[in-house]
Amino acid sequence: MNTYKLLTPGPLTTSSAVKQEMLYDRCTWDDDYKSITQKIRSQLLELAGADQTQYTVVLMQGSGTFSVESVFTSTISSDDKLLIITNGAYGERMVKMASYIGLNYTEYSVEYHRYPDEAEIRAILEEDADITHIAMVHCETTTGILNPLEMISSISSEYGTTLIIDAMSSFGGIEIDVPGLGIDYLISSANKCIQGVPGFGFVIAKNDKLAACKGVARSLSLDLYDQWKEMNGSGKWRYTSPTHVVAAFSKALDELVEEGGVSARFARYQRNNHLLRERLAQAGIHAYISDEKQSPIITTFLFPNTGFSFADFYAYVKERGYVIYPGKLTDVDTFRIGNIGEIYEEDINTLCTIIEQYMGVVSV
């Protein structure tokens, strides 16, 4: 089997030590395994800058989308109304989710390369007093844009709404002061910036907000409230959990601490990202998002010319050890390159040399 490194927004390249943790079988009912679950919950709370008097952590089986849906279906009642702010495919997925569940919602959408406009959001809230909840993606991996968290947090606080943040591709790689921002529900996943493997997501929630949601859930398996009560009581997951993935994630959290925490990981990601964009620009491949809006997580690049074939390009790069990502835009041709995971400057330099050779900038 050929091996390669993943330059994607998750799943991503993991360390050998994280992979090693998955070689052992564990019992979901065993106290040793329960202690891993509780360790993870405690460490995630620390990463959020929160304490258990105000916040809690709930782990949820499935991909990150499952965790977003668990929040939507468990915490927004039929008496509530949700404002969903979108500028990418993952915000639009939340709209689709709300429609499936049957939530009362409204969408505020802007172009993929734009920030949500503060005045326009305020106008929506002024005109619609029924809005009780606001949801937004922090790092929209459709493009790599990093949405203004402080702005939406301030508005939510001012208007007294419940704030739901999809921090799938940012938590653990970008500092987020969850209590300081007054975020009510922050959602992320095991296989993103904490550098675990796919299999579960997690929700960092205000205790009082979640406690008020008993009986709201429209789904048994995605009932966030019941999952929380079980984890606080018996210490285990309600239903079969991804034991190998959980153990790997516990190791990934330890490695984050060893690296120097979120600030150190952010610095590495940012160096990777700056290097990637600078070298590709010199090769004639330019980023879709402007520098001031760009996250250090993933970058969307425009096709360099009309004859460019992504399929050929992808195969060329993969044959040389790296896997990249197709674009998600409909109005312009793009591809994406992530720089999170066990990826370092030498990897980015190697990748850029491969791309330069493909582009004919340097000789093979």
N, C-alpha and C positions, 0 to 999 in steps of 0.2 A: 504493500500500500504506500502510495506517495504521501508524504507529509508536507504541509504548508502552513503558513501563518495567516490568521484571519485579520484582515484590515476592514472590519465591519463594526457596526454599533452593538453587537451582541446577537448570538453567541460570539465569543471572542477567544483569542489565544490565552490559555491559562498556564500557570506554572506547573512544573513537574510535581511539586509537593501537593498542589491542589488535586491533580489527577491521581496521585498516590492514595489519597484519602478514600477514593472510590473503590479501592481493591478489597475493602472489608465489608462484610454484611453486618447489619445492625437490626435489632428488634425494636419496633415502634413503642412497645410497652415497657421496655427496659429503662431502669432509672438512669443508666449511663447515657442513653440516647436522649431521654427527657432533659438531662442536664445540658446537653449540646443545644437543644432548642431554647432553653432559658438563657444560656450564655449568649446566643445570637441575639435574642430580644434585648438583653441588657446592653450589648455592644452597639446595636443599632441606635438605641436611645442616646447613648453617649455621642455617637457620630452626629446626631441631630441637635446636640447641645441641649437636650431636654432631660428632665428627671421624672421618675415614676409618680410623683405627686400630681403632675399635670398631664403627662402623656403616657401612652402605652404603645406597644408594638404587637401587631398581629401578623402571623405568617399565613400565607394562603397558597394551596397547591395550584399548579398550572403556570402558564406564562404571565408576564406582567399584565397583559390584557385581562386575564381572569381577576387579578387584584383590582384593577380599575372598575371592572364590572361589579365586583363584590362591594365596593364603596357605593357605586350608583344604586345598586339594587337593595342595599342594606341600610342606607342612611338618608335617602331622599324619599319622603313619604308622598302620598297622593295629595296632600295639602300644600306641598312645597313647589317651587318653580326654580328651574336651573338655567343659568346663563352659561353657555359654552363658548369660550373664546377660541377661535381657530385661525391658524395660518399655515396649515400643513395637513398631511394625511392622517396623522395620529390624533390631532384634534378632531378631524372629521370622523375618525373611528368612534370617538366619544359621542358624537352626534348620532351615528348609526346605532350605537349601543343604547342611548337614551330612547331612541325610537322603538327598538326591539322591546325594551322593558316597559314602555308606555309611560315614560315620565312626562311631566309638564315642563317643557323646556323651550328656550329660544337660542338661536345661534347668532353670534357676532363674528363675522368672517372678514379677514383682510387678505390681501395678496401674500403669497408665500415669502416674498422678500421683505415684507413690511412688518414693523412692530404694530401690535394693537395700539389704537389711539386713545389716550386717556380721556380726552374730551368726549369722544364718541361713546366710550363705555359709560361715562358719567351721565350722558344724555339718555342712554338706554335705561339706566337705573332710576333716573328721575321720572321717566315716562312710565315705567312699569314697577309699581310698588309691590307687586306680587313676587318679585324675584327674591328668593331666600338663599340660594346657593350660587357660587361662581366656580367654574372649573376651567383650567388652562394647562397646557403642556409647557413645561419649563424649557427644556432643550428639545426643539422640534426636529427630530432626526430625518425628516423629509428633506430638509435643506441644511441643517446644522445651525440654524439661527437660535440664539439664546434669548428667550423672551424676558421682558422686564418684570422680574419677580417682585421687586420692591414696590413698583408702581401699582401692580394689581393687589398686593397685600394691603397697601395704604387705602386704596379705594374700598376694598372689602371691609376693612375695619371701620371706615367712615360710615358705610351704609349698613353695617351690622349683618352682613351675609356670612354664611359658612363657606370657607375657602378650601377647595379641593385642588391640589397640585399634582399633576403627573410629572414626577421627577425621575422617570424611568432611566433616562440616559444622562442624568446629571448627578444624582445623589451618590456620594462617595468619591466623586471626581471633582466636584465644585463645592466649596463651603456654602452650606445653607443653614442659617440660624432659624430653625423651625419655630421655637417659642418667640423669638424676637420679631419674626415676621407674622406671628399670629396665625400660622397655617393650621387648619383644623384637621385635614387629612392629607398626608404626603404619601405617594405611592411610588414604589420602585421595584426592582427585580434582582434576582440573584446573579444574573449573567451579564451585568453591565459594569459600571465603574468599580464595583467591589471585586470583580474579576473571578466570580464563581462560574458555575455551569447552569444551563437552563433547568427549570423544574419547579420553581416556586417564586412568588413575589412577596412583598410585605407592605404593610400599611402602618405608618406612624400616625397615631390618632390622639386627639384630646380625650382624656378620660370622660369628662362630663358630656361631651358631644356623643361619644359612642354609647355611653350608658343610657342615653335618652332614646336609643334606636331599637330597643327591645321590641320584637314583633313586627318591625317594618319590612324585613327581608322578603323578597318575592321568590327567592331561590333557596333550596335547602343546602346544597353543597357550597354555595357562595355566601352563606349567612355570616357576615363579618362579626356580628355581635355574639352569636353562639360560639364561633371559633375562639373569640377572645375569652369568653367565660370558661371554656374548656381548658385553654392554655393557662389561665390564671388559677384554675382549680386543680385538675389532675396533673397539669404540666405537659400534657400531650396534645397532639393534633386530633381533631374529631375523627377524621377518616385517614386511611393509609397515606402516609407522607412519603416524599421521595428521599428515603434515608441516605442514599449515597450522595445525593446532591446537597443535602443538609450538612453532612459531615464535611464535604468539600468547601461549602460556603463558610463554615466555621474556621477552616484553615485559611481561606481567602481573607477573612476579617483580620486574622492574626498577621497575615502578610501586609495588609494595609497599615497596621500599627507599626510593623517593623520598617516599612518604607519611610515612615515619618508622618503618617496620617494623611488626611485629605489635602492639606496644603502642599505637601511634598508630591503627592500623586497629581494634583492639579498642575504643578510646575512641570512635571515630566510630560503630561499630556499637552500642555501649552507649547513646550519646546518642540515636541513632535509635530504639532499642528503648524507652527510658524515655519519650521523647516520645510515641511511638505508643500505648503502654499507658495513659499518663496521659490523653491526649485522648480515646481511645475509651471509657475508663471514665466520663469526664464525659458522653459521649454515650449511655451506657447499655449499652455493649458491654464485657464483662469477660473477662479472661484465664482460661484453664483452669488453668494452672500458677501456684502461689504465687510471690511475688516472689523469695524466697530460693532457689528451685530453677530460676528462669527463666534461660535462656541469652540472650545478646545477638544470637542468630542469626535465630530465627523464633519467632513467638508463635501459639499456638492460642487462638482466641476462641470463646466460647459464643454460640449464636444469641441475640439480644436478646429475642425473644418467639416465641410459638408460630406466629404468622402470617408469620414471616420467611422469605423465599424466597431461597436462596443464588443460584439461577440469575438472578433479576432483579437482585439486588445485584451479582453478578459482572459482568453486562452493563452496568449503570449505571456501575460503576467503570472498566471497560475502555474504554467509549466516551469517557471523560474522561482516558485516557492511562495507566492503570495496570492491571496484571494481578496478581491475588492467587491464592491456592491453596485448593482444597477441603480439608475436614477428613479425618482418617484414623481417627477414633474410631468405634466401632460402638455404644456404649452411650449416647452423647449427641451432639447435633447441634453441629458446630463448623465453623469455617473457619480458615485460617491466613494470616498475613502475614509475609513475610520482610523483613529490612531490611539484607541484605548486598548486595555488588556496588557499582556506581557510583551509590549512593543517599545523599543528604545530607539535612540537616535541612529544607531547603526542599521536598524531595520529600515527606517525611513530613508536613510541615505542609499541603502541597497535598492529599495523600491524605486526611488527617483532615478537612479542610474538605469534600471531596467526600462522605465518609461522613456527616459531620454534616448535610449537605444531604439526603442520602438518608434519614436518620433523622428529618428535620424539626426538627432542633435549631437549625439556622440556615436562613434563607431562601435560595432559589436565586438 
